Amino acid sequence: MDFNMSEISTKELVEELRKREGVFTNIAEPYEPYSVKTGDGQIDDIGPAIILTVID
């Protein structure tokens, strides 16, 4: 039996990742501004958003 990850909803994937060791979650509530800055650039937006940092 083959397993196709594309059949899993984004919501389910995020819920599973949040349970894992090495995954850190930040939540921007509705209408809350947030910013993510890396060496590649910056994202400025308004929530709602779930921001996952995955250290693997």
C-alpha positions as a printed Julia matrix, in Angstrom:
56×3 Matrix{Float64}:
  0.0    0.0    0.0
  1.41   3.39  -1.02
  1.17   6.42   1.24
  0.56   9.76  -0.47
  1.41  12.77   1.74
 -0.47  15.1   -0.62
 -3.72  13.56   0.63
 -3.09  14.86   4.17
 -4.5   18.3    4.93
 -2.18  21.16   5.85
 -3.97  21.43   9.18
 -3.19  17.8   10.01
  0.45  18.18   8.97
  0.9   21.26  11.16
 -0.78  19.57  14.13
  1.56  16.57  13.8
  4.7   18.7   13.39
  3.86  20.75  16.49
  4.03  17.55  18.57
  7.58  16.73  17.45
 10.81  17.32  19.31
 12.82  20.14  17.74
  9.75  22.02  16.51
  9.0   25.39  18.07
  5.73  27.23  17.52
  4.91  30.92  17.49
  1.36  32.08  16.98
  0.22  35.43  15.61
 -3.38  36.03  16.58
 -5.87  37.53  14.11
 -4.91  41.1   13.15
 -1.64  40.82  15.11
  1.33  42.03  13.05
  4.32  39.71  12.85
  7.72  39.71  11.22
 10.07  36.87  10.27
 13.62  37.85   9.38
 16.34  35.56   8.01
 19.49  35.96   5.99
 17.34  35.51   2.89
 14.97  38.38   3.62
 12.07  39.47   5.77
  8.34  38.79   5.83
  6.0   41.32   7.45
  2.35  40.33   7.62
 -0.71  40.21   9.83
 -2.11  37.11  11.57
 -3.62  34.73  11.99
 -0.51  32.62  11.43
  1.23  29.63  12.92
  4.99  29.97  12.51
  6.98  26.76  12.91
 10.72  26.63  13.46
 11.97  23.13  12.69
 15.42  22.17  13.99
 16.36  18.8   12.52
